[in-house]
């Protein structure tokens, strides 16, 4: 193929890509409001897990053994769910998120929620109050009672539950109106993208330039050094934190700052085993590695290839590093491996695990 023909081919691909992205935009918006608004309401996402009951009851005859196992699993997951569920917060955000979904999902891609208009005169707050009052899934005891007493003959109770009805309608709309067309367009875009990248590579070769590969969903290595930073004039952050600060911030009434009693006791006694340095136990340290979403849980190695920590976050001033890395203030936050070993050994009492490891002092 001649160069002129190649340019024509690539121009056509660019035009087709632009058209597809324009056509895909409403679908993307609809998907965003489904996942961010509807799925952002914990009551609804929890209710949807019970769709497995509906599915298992659709078989004839019903597999009673499978149903019994499912009920046991649902009871277990229910206990875990309500352990951290705050009904007051969920109740407060539901009308706000539901309104966003109704108002901003592109026409023709939304769920059929006419029953809100018919029964509640389009008063979303009133409707949400009704849902929380009538559903069995906003209260642990009611949910557990529903599971324990559930039989195929009582399937109608699930199908008529207002929370389950709402999430089912919204999920059905997404699955039938949004997902199929979005999947089709994504495939078309991916095929055109291959030709587009071919043109990019040829153009780069002509101009003697390198193209950075797309590293998304691939393994990668990033490097840096352990160091603190100065986010603003007159403020300097050290490269590490200590367990002393964890104890200082302890607040039993605040979920984010509650600390297990045993950990506080170990701190009080300074019972850190061999995991402290100069009498201080270090939970976390900062480094200048360029990390991004998806790197959480990655091993952090030193220059000798030894595991020294687990990456899990970035500092507030460095969250823009996905689009602009500033070496002066972008810092990843690493869980110090000594703190991990301390938790395993001293806090959890699983010393036999650390004895199996080759720990370099």
VEXDREN-2710 file (C-alpha; in Angstrom, 1 decimal):
% VEXDREN-2710
k/r/px/py/pz
1/UNK/0.0/0.0/0.0
2/UNK/1.4/3.4/-1.0
3/UNK/1.9/6.2/1.5
4/UNK/-1.0/8.2/0.1
5/UNK/-3.3/5.3/0.4
6/UNK/-2.0/4.7/3.9
7/UNK/-2.8/8.2/4.9
8/UNK/-6.3/7.9/3.5
9/UNK/-6.8/4.7/5.4
10/UNK/-5.7/6.2/8.7
11/UNK/-7.8/9.4/8.2
12/UNK/-10.8/7.1/7.6
13/UNK/-10.1/5.2/10.9
14/UNK/-9.8/8.5/12.9
15/UNK/-13.1/9.6/11.5
16/UNK/-14.8/6.3/12.3
17/UNK/-13.3/6.3/15.8
18/UNK/-14.6/9.8/16.5
19/UNK/-18.1/8.9/15.3
20/UNK/-18.1/5.8/17.4
21/UNK/-17.0/7.7/20.5
22/UNK/-19.8/10.2/19.9
23/UNK/-22.3/7.4/19.6
24/UNK/-21.0/5.7/22.6
25/UNK/-21.1/8.7/24.9
26/UNK/-24.8/8.4/26.0
27/UNK/-24.2/4.7/26.7
28/UNK/-21.1/5.6/28.8
29/UNK/-23.2/8.2/30.7
30/UNK/-25.9/5.7/31.4
31/UNK/-23.4/3.1/32.6
32/UNK/-21.8/5.7/34.9
33/UNK/-25.1/6.7/36.5
34/UNK/-26.1/3.1/36.9
35/UNK/-22.8/2.1/38.6
36/UNK/-22.2/5.3/40.5
37/UNK/-25.7/6.2/41.5
38/UNK/-27.8/3.1/41.7
39/UNK/-24.9/0.8/42.7
40/UNK/-23.8/3.5/45.1
41/UNK/-26.8/2.7/47.3
42/UNK/-25.7/-0.1/49.5
43/UNK/-29.2/-1.3/50.2
44/UNK/-29.7/-2.0/46.5
45/UNK/-26.5/-3.8/45.9
46/UNK/-27.1/-5.9/48.9
47/UNK/-30.6/-6.7/47.8
48/UNK/-29.4/-7.8/44.4
49/UNK/-27.3/-10.6/46.0
50/UNK/-30.6/-12.3/46.7
51/UNK/-31.3/-12.7/43.0
52/UNK/-29.7/-16.1/43.4
53/UNK/-32.8/-17.2/45.3
54/UNK/-35.0/-16.2/42.4
55/UNK/-32.7/-18.0/40.0
56/UNK/-32.6/-21.3/42.0
57/UNK/-36.4/-21.2/42.4
58/UNK/-36.8/-21.0/38.6
59/UNK/-35.8/-24.6/38.1
60/UNK/-38.3/-27.4/38.2
61/UNK/-37.9/-29.2/40.5
62/UNK/-36.0/-26.9/42.8
63/UNK/-32.7/-28.3/43.9
64/UNK/-33.3/-28.4/47.7
65/UNK/-29.7/-29.1/48.6
66/UNK/-28.4/-26.2/46.5
67/UNK/-31.1/-24.0/48.1
68/UNK/-30.1/-25.0/51.6
69/UNK/-26.4/-24.2/50.8
70/UNK/-27.3/-20.9/49.3
71/UNK/-29.4/-19.9/52.4
72/UNK/-26.4/-20.8/54.6
73/UNK/-24.1/-18.7/52.5
74/UNK/-26.6/-15.8/52.5
75/UNK/-26.8/-15.9/56.3
76/UNK/-23.0/-15.7/56.5
77/UNK/-22.7/-12.9/54.0
78/UNK/-25.5/-11.0/55.7
79/UNK/-23.7/-11.0/59.1
80/UNK/-20.6/-9.7/57.4
81/UNK/-22.5/-7.0/55.5
82/UNK/-24.3/-5.5/58.5
83/UNK/-21.1/-5.5/60.5
84/UNK/-20.1/-2.2/58.7
85/UNK/-23.5/-1.1/57.3
86/UNK/-24.7/2.4/58.3
87/UNK/-28.4/2.6/57.5
88/UNK/-28.7/6.3/58.4
89/UNK/-26.0/7.2/55.8
90/UNK/-27.6/5.0/53.2
91/UNK/-31.0/6.4/53.8
92/UNK/-29.7/9.9/53.5
93/UNK/-27.9/9.4/50.2
94/UNK/-30.5/7.2/48.5
95/UNK/-32.9/10.0/47.4
96/UNK/-29.9/12.1/46.2
97/UNK/-28.4/9.4/44.1
98/UNK/-31.7/8.1/42.8
99/UNK/-32.6/11.6/41.6
100/UNK/-29.3/11.9/39.8
101/UNK/-30.0/8.6/38.0
102/UNK/-33.5/9.6/37.0
103/UNK/-32.6/13.1/35.9
104/UNK/-29.3/12.5/34.1
105/UNK/-29.5/9.0/32.5
106/UNK/-30.0/9.7/28.8
107/UNK/-33.5/9.2/27.5
108/UNK/-34.3/5.7/26.4
109/UNK/-31.5/4.1/28.5
110/UNK/-33.1/4.5/31.9
111/UNK/-35.1/2.0/33.9
112/UNK/-38.8/2.1/33.9
113/UNK/-39.6/3.7/37.3
114/UNK/-43.1/5.0/36.5
115/UNK/-44.3/3.4/39.8
116/UNK/-42.5/6.3/41.6
117/UNK/-44.8/8.8/39.8
118/UNK/-47.9/6.7/40.2
119/UNK/-47.7/5.7/43.8
120/UNK/-45.6/8.6/45.2
121/UNK/-46.4/11.5/42.9
122/UNK/-42.7/11.8/41.9
123/UNK/-41.7/12.5/45.4
124/UNK/-38.4/10.6/45.5
125/UNK/-37.8/11.3/49.2
126/UNK/-41.2/9.9/50.1
127/UNK/-40.5/6.8/47.9
128/UNK/-37.1/6.2/49.5
129/UNK/-38.7/6.4/53.0
130/UNK/-41.2/3.8/51.8
131/UNK/-38.5/1.5/50.5
132/UNK/-36.5/1.6/53.8
133/UNK/-39.7/1.0/55.8
134/UNK/-41.0/-1.9/53.8
135/UNK/-37.9/-3.8/52.7
136/UNK/-36.5/-6.6/54.7
137/UNK/-32.9/-5.9/53.6
138/UNK/-32.3/-2.7/55.7
139/UNK/-32.3/-4.6/59.0
140/UNK/-30.2/-7.6/59.9
141/UNK/-32.8/-9.4/62.0
142/UNK/-35.4/-9.0/59.3
143/UNK/-33.0/-10.2/56.6
144/UNK/-31.9/-13.2/58.6
145/UNK/-35.6/-14.1/59.4
146/UNK/-36.4/-13.8/55.7
147/UNK/-33.5/-16.2/54.8
148/UNK/-34.3/-18.7/57.5
149/UNK/-38.0/-19.0/56.6
150/UNK/-37.5/-18.8/52.8
151/UNK/-39.1/-21.5/50.7
152/UNK/-39.8/-21.5/47.0
153/UNK/-43.5/-20.8/47.9
154/UNK/-42.4/-17.6/49.5
155/UNK/-40.6/-16.3/46.4
156/UNK/-43.3/-13.6/45.9
157/UNK/-42.1/-11.9/49.1
158/UNK/-38.7/-11.4/47.5
159/UNK/-40.2/-10.3/44.1
160/UNK/-42.4/-7.7/45.9
161/UNK/-39.7/-6.3/48.1
162/UNK/-39.4/-2.6/47.1
163/UNK/-35.6/-2.6/47.3
164/UNK/-35.2/-5.8/45.3
165/UNK/-37.8/-4.5/42.7
166/UNK/-35.9/-1.2/42.3
167/UNK/-32.5/-2.8/41.7
168/UNK/-34.0/-5.4/39.5
169/UNK/-35.6/-2.8/37.2
170/UNK/-32.4/-0.7/37.0
171/UNK/-30.2/-3.8/36.4
172/UNK/-32.6/-5.0/33.7
173/UNK/-32.4/-1.6/31.9
174/UNK/-28.6/-1.7/32.0
175/UNK/-28.4/-5.3/30.8
176/UNK/-30.9/-4.8/28.0
177/UNK/-30.5/-1.2/26.8
178/UNK/-26.9/-0.3/27.6
179/UNK/-24.5/-3.3/27.9
180/UNK/-25.2/-5.0/24.5
181/UNK/-24.7/-1.9/22.4
182/UNK/-21.7/-0.8/24.5
183/UNK/-20.1/-4.2/24.1
184/UNK/-20.6/-4.1/20.3
185/UNK/-19.2/-0.5/20.0
186/UNK/-16.2/-1.4/22.3
187/UNK/-15.3/-4.3/20.0
188/UNK/-15.6/-2.0/16.9
189/UNK/-13.4/0.6/18.6
190/UNK/-10.8/-2.0/19.6
191/UNK/-10.5/-3.3/16.1
192/UNK/-10.1/0.3/14.7
193/UNK/-7.6/1.1/17.4
194/UNK/-5.3/-1.6/16.0
195/UNK/-5.2/0.3/12.7
196/UNK/-4.9/3.6/14.5
197/UNK/-1.9/2.4/16.5
198/UNK/-0.3/1.0/13.4
199/UNK/-0.4/4.5/11.9
200/UNK/1.0/6.0/15.1
201/UNK/3.9/3.6/15.0
202/UNK/4.6/4.4/11.3
203/UNK/4.4/8.2/12.0
204/UNK/6.8/7.8/15.0
205/UNK/9.3/5.8/12.9
206/UNK/9.3/8.5/10.2
207/UNK/9.9/11.2/12.8
208/UNK/12.4/9.0/14.7
209/UNK/10.4/9.2/17.9
210/UNK/9.6/6.5/20.5
211/UNK/6.1/5.6/21.6
212/UNK/5.4/4.7/25.2
213/UNK/3.5/1.4/25.4
214/UNK/0.1/1.3/27.1
215/UNK/0.9/-0.4/30.4
216/UNK/-2.7/-0.7/31.6
217/UNK/-3.5/-4.2/32.9
218/UNK/0.2/-5.3/32.6
219/UNK/2.8/-6.0/35.1
220/UNK/5.2/-3.1/35.7
221/UNK/8.1/-2.0/37.9
222/UNK/8.5/1.5/39.3
223/UNK/11.4/2.8/41.2
224/UNK/12.2/5.6/43.6
225/UNK/13.6/6.2/47.0
226/UNK/12.3/6.5/50.6
227/UNK/11.8/10.2/51.4
228/UNK/9.4/12.7/52.9
229/UNK/8.2/15.9/51.3
230/UNK/7.2/19.5/51.8
231/UNK/3.7/20.1/50.5
232/UNK/3.5/23.8/51.4
233/UNK/5.8/26.5/52.8
234/UNK/6.7/25.8/56.4
235/UNK/5.3/22.3/56.4
236/UNK/7.5/19.2/56.2
237/UNK/6.4/15.6/56.4
238/UNK/8.8/12.9/57.6
239/UNK/9.2/9.7/55.5
240/UNK/7.6/7.5/58.2
241/UNK/4.9/7.3/60.8
242/UNK/5.0/5.5/64.2
243/UNK/2.6/3.5/66.3
244/UNK/2.7/6.3/68.8
245/UNK/0.6/8.5/66.5
246/UNK/-1.9/5.6/66.0
247/UNK/-2.4/5.5/69.7
248/UNK/-2.7/9.3/69.9
249/UNK/-5.4/9.4/67.3
250/UNK/-7.4/6.6/69.0
251/UNK/-11.1/7.3/69.2
252/UNK/-13.4/4.5/70.1
253/UNK/-16.4/6.4/68.8
254/UNK/-14.9/7.0/65.3
255/UNK/-14.7/4.0/63.0
256/UNK/-11.7/5.4/61.2
257/UNK/-9.7/5.9/64.4
258/UNK/-10.8/2.9/66.5
259/UNK/-7.9/0.7/67.6
260/UNK/-8.1/-2.9/68.9
261/UNK/-7.5/-3.0/72.7
262/UNK/-4.7/-5.6/72.3
263/UNK/-2.8/-3.3/69.9
264/UNK/-3.1/-0.4/72.4
265/UNK/-1.8/-2.7/75.2
266/UNK/1.2/-3.8/73.1
267/UNK/1.9/-0.1/72.4
268/UNK/1.6/0.8/76.1
269/UNK/4.1/-2.0/77.0
270/UNK/6.3/-1.2/74.0
271/UNK/6.1/-4.9/73.3
272/UNK/7.3/-4.8/69.7
273/UNK/9.6/-7.8/69.6
274/UNK/12.4/-7.5/67.1
275/UNK/10.3/-5.3/64.7
276/UNK/11.1/-1.9/66.2
277/UNK/13.9/0.6/65.4
278/UNK/15.3/2.7/68.2
279/UNK/12.2/1.8/70.3
280/UNK/9.8/3.0/67.6
281/UNK/7.4/0.8/65.5
282/UNK/6.9/2.1/62.0
283/UNK/3.6/1.2/60.4
284/UNK/4.1/3.1/57.1
285/UNK/6.8/4.9/55.1
286/UNK/6.8/7.2/52.1
287/UNK/8.7/6.8/48.8
288/UNK/8.9/8.6/45.5
289/UNK/7.8/5.6/43.4
290/UNK/5.3/6.6/40.6
291/UNK/2.2/4.5/41.4
292/UNK/-1.3/4.5/40.1
293/UNK/-4.7/2.9/40.7
294/UNK/-4.3/-0.8/40.6
295/UNK/-0.8/-0.8/42.2
296/UNK/-2.3/-1.3/45.7
297/UNK/-1.0/-4.6/47.2
298/UNK/2.2/-4.5/45.1
299/UNK/5.4/-5.7/46.8
300/UNK/7.9/-3.0/47.6
301/UNK/11.5/-4.2/47.3
302/UNK/14.8/-2.7/48.3
303/UNK/18.0/-2.6/46.1
304/UNK/18.8/-6.2/47.1
305/UNK/15.4/-7.5/46.0
306/UNK/14.2/-8.0/49.6
307/UNK/10.6/-7.3/50.5
308/UNK/10.4/-4.2/52.7
309/UNK/6.7/-3.3/52.4
310/UNK/3.4/-3.4/50.6
311/UNK/2.2/-0.4/48.5
312/UNK/-1.4/0.7/49.2
313/UNK/-1.9/4.4/48.8
314/UNK/-0.7/7.9/47.7
315/UNK/-0.4/11.1/49.7
316/UNK/-3.2/13.7/49.1
317/UNK/-0.9/16.2/47.3
318/UNK/0.2/13.5/45.0
319/UNK/-3.1/12.1/43.7
320/UNK/-2.6/14.0/40.5
321/UNK/0.3/11.8/39.5
322/UNK/-1.8/9.8/37.1
323/UNK/-1.6/12.8/34.7
324/UNK/1.3/14.8/36.1
325/UNK/4.1/13.4/38.2
326/UNK/5.8/16.0/40.5
327/UNK/8.9/14.5/42.0
328/UNK/8.8/17.1/44.8
329/UNK/5.5/16.0/46.3
330/UNK/4.3/12.8/44.7
331/UNK/4.8/10.0/47.3
332/UNK/3.4/6.5/47.5
333/UNK/2.5/5.1/50.9
334/UNK/3.9/1.7/51.9
335/UNK/2.9/-0.6/54.7
336/UNK/6.2/-1.4/56.4
337/UNK/6.9/-5.1/56.3
338/UNK/8.2/-5.0/59.9
339/UNK/4.7/-3.8/61.0
340/UNK/3.1/-6.7/59.0
341/UNK/5.4/-9.1/60.8
342/UNK/4.7/-7.5/64.2
343/UNK/0.9/-7.9/63.6
344/UNK/1.3/-11.5/62.6
345/UNK/3.7/-12.4/65.4
346/UNK/2.8/-10.2/68.4
347/UNK/-0.8/-9.1/67.8
348/UNK/-2.2/-12.2/66.1
349/UNK/0.0/-14.6/68.0
350/UNK/0.9/-16.5/64.9
351/UNK/4.6/-16.7/65.6
352/UNK/4.9/-20.0/63.8
353/UNK/4.4/-18.2/60.5
354/UNK/7.3/-15.8/61.1
355/UNK/9.5/-18.7/62.2
356/UNK/9.1/-20.2/58.7
357/UNK/10.3/-17.0/57.1
358/UNK/13.8/-16.0/56.2
359/UNK/13.7/-12.6/57.9
360/UNK/16.7/-10.4/57.2
361/UNK/17.5/-8.2/60.3
END
